[in-house]
Amino acid sequence: MLHWTITFLILALVAGLLGFTGIAGASSQIAQILFILFLVLLVVSFLKGGVRGKTH
């Protein structure tokens, strides 16, 4: 998922440099949403792994 975030971020940067502001804006918003989703899943994974490790 982090790979897709970086891909959309690079797409937004290139589109912004070339003057395609609509595509750049949409790509940056998609990158932000994917990054937040990645962070939420990372925290859930850490919490789930931490709980699992203490019970065994």
Distance bins in CASP14 RR format, pairs under 12 A and 6 or more apart:
PFRMAT RR
TARGET T0000
AUTHOR 0000-0000-0000
RMODE 2
METHOD distances of the structure
MODEL  1
1 7 0 0 0 0 0 1 0 0 0 0 0
1 8 0 0 0 0 0 1 0 0 0 0 0
1 30 0 0 0 0 0 1 0 0 0 0 0
1 31 0 0 0 0 0 1 0 0 0 0 0
1 33 0 0 0 0 0 1 0 0 0 0 0
1 34 1 0 0 1 0 0 0 0 0 0 0
1 35 0 0 0 0 1 0 0 0 0 0 0
1 36 0 0 0 0 0 1 0 0 0 0 0
1 37 1 0 0 1 0 0 0 0 0 0 0
1 38 1 0 1 0 0 0 0 0 0 0 0
1 39 0 0 0 0 0 1 0 0 0 0 0
1 40 0 0 0 0 0 1 0 0 0 0 0
1 41 1 0 0 1 0 0 0 0 0 0 0
1 42 0 0 0 0 1 0 0 0 0 0 0
1 45 0 0 0 0 0 1 0 0 0 0 0
2 8 0 0 0 0 0 1 0 0 0 0 0
2 9 0 0 0 0 0 1 0 0 0 0 0
2 31 0 0 0 0 0 1 0 0 0 0 0
2 34 0 0 0 0 1 0 0 0 0 0 0
2 35 1 0 0 1 0 0 0 0 0 0 0
2 36 0 0 0 0 0 1 0 0 0 0 0
2 37 0 0 0 0 0 1 0 0 0 0 0
2 38 1 0 1 0 0 0 0 0 0 0 0
2 39 0 0 0 0 1 0 0 0 0 0 0
2 41 0 0 0 0 0 1 0 0 0 0 0
2 42 0 0 0 0 1 0 0 0 0 0 0
3 9 0 0 0 0 0 1 0 0 0 0 0
3 10 0 0 0 0 0 1 0 0 0 0 0
3 31 0 0 0 0 0 1 0 0 0 0 0
3 34 0 0 0 0 1 0 0 0 0 0 0
3 35 0 0 0 0 0 1 0 0 0 0 0
3 38 0 0 0 0 1 0 0 0 0 0 0
4 10 0 0 0 0 0 1 0 0 0 0 0
4 11 0 0 0 0 0 1 0 0 0 0 0
4 27 0 0 0 0 0 1 0 0 0 0 0
4 30 0 0 0 0 1 0 0 0 0 0 0
4 31 0 0 0 0 1 0 0 0 0 0 0
4 33 0 0 0 0 0 1 0 0 0 0 0
4 34 1 0 1 0 0 0 0 0 0 0 0
4 35 0 0 0 0 1 0 0 0 0 0 0
4 37 0 0 0 0 1 0 0 0 0 0 0
4 38 0 0 0 0 1 0 0 0 0 0 0
5 11 0 0 0 0 0 1 0 0 0 0 0
5 12 0 0 0 0 0 1 0 0 0 0 0
5 27 0 0 0 0 0 1 0 0 0 0 0
5 28 0 0 0 0 0 1 0 0 0 0 0
5 29 0 0 0 0 0 1 0 0 0 0 0
5 30 0 0 0 0 1 0 0 0 0 0 0
5 31 1 0 1 0 0 0 0 0 0 0 0
5 32 0 0 0 0 1 0 0 0 0 0 0
5 33 0 0 0 0 1 0 0 0 0 0 0
5 34 1 0 1 0 0 0 0 0 0 0 0
5 35 1 0 1 0 0 0 0 0 0 0 0
5 36 0 0 0 0 1 0 0 0 0 0 0
5 37 0 0 0 0 1 0 0 0 0 0 0
5 38 1 0 0 1 0 0 0 0 0 0 0
5 39 0 0 0 0 0 1 0 0 0 0 0
5 41 0 0 0 0 0 1 0 0 0 0 0
6 12 0 0 0 0 0 1 0 0 0 0 0
6 13 0 0 0 0 0 1 0 0 0 0 0
6 27 0 0 0 0 0 1 0 0 0 0 0
6 30 0 0 0 0 0 1 0 0 0 0 0
6 31 1 0 0 1 0 0 0 0 0 0 0
6 34 0 0 0 0 1 0 0 0 0 0 0
6 35 0 0 0 0 1 0 0 0 0 0 0
6 38 0 0 0 0 0 1 0 0 0 0 0
7 13 0 0 0 0 0 1 0 0 0 0 0
7 14 0 0 0 0 0 1 0 0 0 0 0
7 27 0 0 0 0 1 0 0 0 0 0 0
7 30 0 0 0 0 1 0 0 0 0 0 0
7 31 0 0 0 0 1 0 0 0 0 0 0
7 34 0 0 0 0 1 0 0 0 0 0 0
7 35 0 0 0 0 0 1 0 0 0 0 0
8 14 0 0 0 0 0 1 0 0 0 0 0
8 15 0 0 0 0 0 1 0 0 0 0 0
8 23 0 0 0 0 0 1 0 0 0 0 0
8 24 0 0 0 0 0 1 0 0 0 0 0
8 25 0 0 0 0 0 1 0 0 0 0 0
8 26 0 0 0 0 1 0 0 0 0 0 0
8 27 1 0 1 0 0 0 0 0 0 0 0
8 28 1 0 0 1 0 0 0 0 0 0 0
8 29 0 0 0 0 1 0 0 0 0 0 0
8 30 1 0 1 0 0 0 0 0 0 0 0
8 31 1 1 0 0 0 0 0 0 0 0 0
8 32 0 0 0 0 1 0 0 0 0 0 0
8 33 0 0 0 0 1 0 0 0 0 0 0
8 34 1 0 0 1 0 0 0 0 0 0 0
8 35 0 0 0 0 1 0 0 0 0 0 0
8 38 0 0 0 0 0 1 0 0 0 0 0
9 15 0 0 0 0 0 1 0 0 0 0 0
9 16 0 0 0 0 0 1 0 0 0 0 0
9 24 0 0 0 0 0 1 0 0 0 0 0
9 25 0 0 0 0 0 1 0 0 0 0 0
9 27 1 0 0 1 0 0 0 0 0 0 0
9 28 1 0 0 1 0 0 0 0 0 0 0
9 29 0 0 0 0 0 1 0 0 0 0 0
9 30 0 0 0 0 1 0 0 0 0 0 0
9 31 1 0 1 0 0 0 0 0 0 0 0
9 32 0 0 0 0 1 0 0 0 0 0 0
9 33 0 0 0 0 0 1 0 0 0 0 0
9 34 0 0 0 0 1 0 0 0 0 0 0
9 35 0 0 0 0 1 0 0 0 0 0 0
10 16 0 0 0 0 0 1 0 0 0 0 0
10 17 0 0 0 0 0 1 0 0 0 0 0
10 24 0 0 0 0 0 1 0 0 0 0 0
10 27 0 0 0 0 1 0 0 0 0 0 0
10 28 0 0 0 0 0 1 0 0 0 0 0
10 31 0 0 0 0 1 0 0 0 0 0 0
11 17 0 0 0 0 0 1 0 0 0 0 0
11 18 0 0 0 0 0 1 0 0 0 0 0
11 20 0 0 0 0 1 0 0 0 0 0 0
11 22 0 0 0 0 0 1 0 0 0 0 0
11 23 1 0 0 1 0 0 0 0 0 0 0
11 24 0 0 0 0 1 0 0 0 0 0 0
11 25 0 0 0 0 0 1 0 0 0 0 0
11 26 0 0 0 0 1 0 0 0 0 0 0
11 27 1 0 1 0 0 0 0 0 0 0 0
11 28 0 0 0 0 1 0 0 0 0 0 0
11 29 0 0 0 0 0 1 0 0 0 0 0
11 30 0 0 0 0 1 0 0 0 0 0 0
11 31 0 0 0 0 1 0 0 0 0 0 0
11 34 0 0 0 0 0 1 0 0 0 0 0
12 18 0 0 0 0 0 1 0 0 0 0 0
12 19 0 0 0 0 0 1 0 0 0 0 0
12 20 0 0 0 0 1 0 0 0 0 0 0
12 21 0 0 0 0 0 1 0 0 0 0 0
12 22 0 0 0 0 1 0 0 0 0 0 0
12 23 1 0 0 1 0 0 0 0 0 0 0
12 24 1 0 1 0 0 0 0 0 0 0 0
12 25 1 0 0 1 0 0 0 0 0 0 0
12 26 0 0 0 0 1 0 0 0 0 0 0
12 27 1 1 0 0 0 0 0 0 0 0 0
12 28 1 0 1 0 0 0 0 0 0 0 0
12 29 0 0 0 0 1 0 0 0 0 0 0
12 30 0 0 0 0 1 0 0 0 0 0 0
12 31 1 0 0 1 0 0 0 0 0 0 0
12 32 0 0 0 0 1 0 0 0 0 0 0
12 34 0 0 0 0 0 1 0 0 0 0 0
13 19 0 0 0 0 0 1 0 0 0 0 0
13 20 0 0 0 0 0 1 0 0 0 0 0
13 23 0 0 0 0 0 1 0 0 0 0 0
13 24 1 0 0 1 0 0 0 0 0 0 0
13 25 0 0 0 0 0 1 0 0 0 0 0
13 27 0 0 0 0 1 0 0 0 0 0 0
13 28 0 0 0 0 1 0 0 0 0 0 0
13 31 0 0 0 0 1 0 0 0 0 0 0
14 20 0 0 0 0 1 0 0 0 0 0 0
14 23 0 0 0 0 1 0 0 0 0 0 0
14 24 0 0 0 0 1 0 0 0 0 0 0
14 27 0 0 0 0 1 0 0 0 0 0 0
14 28 0 0 0 0 0 1 0 0 0 0 0
15 21 1 0 0 1 0 0 0 0 0 0 0
15 22 1 0 0 1 0 0 0 0 0 0 0
15 23 1 0 1 0 0 0 0 0 0 0 0
15 24 1 0 1 0 0 0 0 0 0 0 0
15 25 1 0 0 1 0 0 0 0 0 0 0
15 26 0 0 0 0 1 0 0 0 0 0 0
15 27 1 0 0 1 0 0 0 0 0 0 0
15 28 0 0 0 0 1 0 0 0 0 0 0
15 30 0 0 0 0 0 1 0 0 0 0 0
15 31 0 0 0 0 0 1 0 0 0 0 0
16 22 0 0 0 0 1 0 0 0 0 0 0
16 23 1 0 0 1 0 0 0 0 0 0 0
16 24 1 1 0 0 0 0 0 0 0 0 0
16 25 0 0 0 0 1 0 0 0 0 0 0
16 26 0 0 0 0 0 1 0 0 0 0 0
16 27 0 0 0 0 1 0 0 0 0 0 0
16 28 0 0 0 0 1 0 0 0 0 0 0
17 23 0 0 0 0 0 1 0 0 0 0 0
17 24 0 0 0 0 1 0 0 0 0 0 0
18 24 0 0 0 0 1 0 0 0 0 0 0
19 25 0 0 0 0 0 1 0 0 0 0 0
20 26 0 0 0 0 1 0 0 0 0 0 0
20 27 0 0 0 0 1 0 0 0 0 0 0
20 28 0 0 0 0 0 1 0 0 0 0 0
21 27 0 0 0 0 0 1 0 0 0 0 0
21 28 0 0 0 0 0 1 0 0 0 0 0
22 28 0 0 0 0 1 0 0 0 0 0 0
22 29 0 0 0 0 0 1 0 0 0 0 0
22 30 0 0 0 0 0 1 0 0 0 0 0
23 29 0 0 0 0 0 1 0 0 0 0 0
23 30 0 0 0 0 0 1 0 0 0 0 0
24 30 0 0 0 0 0 1 0 0 0 0 0
24 31 0 0 0 0 0 1 0 0 0 0 0
25 31 0 0 0 0 1 0 0 0 0 0 0
25 32 0 0 0 0 1 0 0 0 0 0 0
26 32 0 0 0 0 0 1 0 0 0 0 0
26 33 0 0 0 0 0 1 0 0 0 0 0
27 33 0 0 0 0 0 1 0 0 0 0 0
27 34 0 0 0 0 0 1 0 0 0 0 0
28 34 0 0 0 0 0 1 0 0 0 0 0
28 35 0 0 0 0 0 1 0 0 0 0 0
29 35 0 0 0 0 0 1 0 0 0 0 0
29 36 0 0 0 0 0 1 0 0 0 0 0
30 36 0 0 0 0 0 1 0 0 0 0 0
30 37 0 0 0 0 0 1 0 0 0 0 0
31 37 0 0 0 0 0 1 0 0 0 0 0
31 38 0 0 0 0 0 1 0 0 0 0 0
32 38 0 0 0 0 0 1 0 0 0 0 0
32 39 0 0 0 0 0 1 0 0 0 0 0
33 39 0 0 0 0 0 1 0 0 0 0 0
33 40 0 0 0 0 0 1 0 0 0 0 0
34 40 0 0 0 0 0 1 0 0 0 0 0
34 41 0 0 0 0 0 1 0 0 0 0 0
35 41 0 0 0 0 0 1 0 0 0 0 0
35 42 0 0 0 0 0 1 0 0 0 0 0
36 42 0 0 0 0 0 1 0 0 0 0 0
36 43 0 0 0 0 0 1 0 0 0 0 0
37 43 0 0 0 0 0 1 0 0 0 0 0
37 44 0 0 0 0 0 1 0 0 0 0 0
38 44 0 0 0 0 0 1 0 0 0 0 0
38 45 0 0 0 0 0 1 0 0 0 0 0
39 45 0 0 0 0 0 1 0 0 0 0 0
39 46 0 0 0 0 0 1 0 0 0 0 0
40 46 0 0 0 0 0 1 0 0 0 0 0
40 47 0 0 0 0 0 1 0 0 0 0 0
41 47 0 0 0 0 0 1 0 0 0 0 0
41 48 0 0 0 0 0 1 0 0 0 0 0
42 48 0 0 0 0 0 1 0 0 0 0 0
42 49 0 0 0 0 0 1 0 0 0 0 0
43 49 0 0 0 0 0 1 0 0 0 0 0
43 50 0 0 0 0 0 1 0 0 0 0 0
44 50 0 0 0 0 0 1 0 0 0 0 0
44 51 0 0 0 0 0 1 0 0 0 0 0
45 51 0 0 0 0 0 1 0 0 0 0 0
45 52 0 0 0 0 0 1 0 0 0 0 0
46 52 0 0 0 0 0 1 0 0 0 0 0
46 53 0 0 0 0 0 1 0 0 0 0 0
47 53 0 0 0 0 0 1 0 0 0 0 0
47 54 0 0 0 0 0 1 0 0 0 0 0
48 54 0 0 0 0 0 1 0 0 0 0 0
48 55 0 0 0 0 0 1 0 0 0 0 0
49 55 0 0 0 0 1 0 0 0 0 0 0
49 56 0 0 0 0 0 1 0 0 0 0 0
50 56 0 0 0 0 0 1 0 0 0 0 0
END
